[in-house]
Amino acid sequence: MEDRFAQLRRALEESALSGTATSDPSLRVSAFKRADLPPELVTLVGKIHDHAYKVTDEDVAPLKQKYNDHELYELILCAALGAASERLEAGLRALDAKEDEVSRAAAKG
């Protein structure tokens, strides 16, 4: 399935991951990809990727000793963007698979 918004999505991701910000770009990419995270961020980023609606102030509070509000905002945003990107890609793959299945069935007659 053609993703007519792919270029806009890539521009958004590029801006969030490597644009001007307070936090280190490599840390933002780690939050986006949920990989190579500092130990103190593993739980929060994992929760954002798996169950963002369950994130509370208590999850963020301990991190305020190491990260300022701007850094936390950027990292949370990148983690949420990464989770959304994963879900979108999975959905597009499922739609492509279904289209292929329908096309094969139609070809058989």
Protein Blocks (a to p, Z undefined) as FASTA:
>chain_A
ZZfklmmmmmmmmmmmmmccfbdfklmmmmmnopaiafklmmmmmmmmmmmmlpcfklmm
mmmmmpcfklmmmmmmmmmmmmmmmmmmmmmmmmmmmmmmmmmmmmnZZ
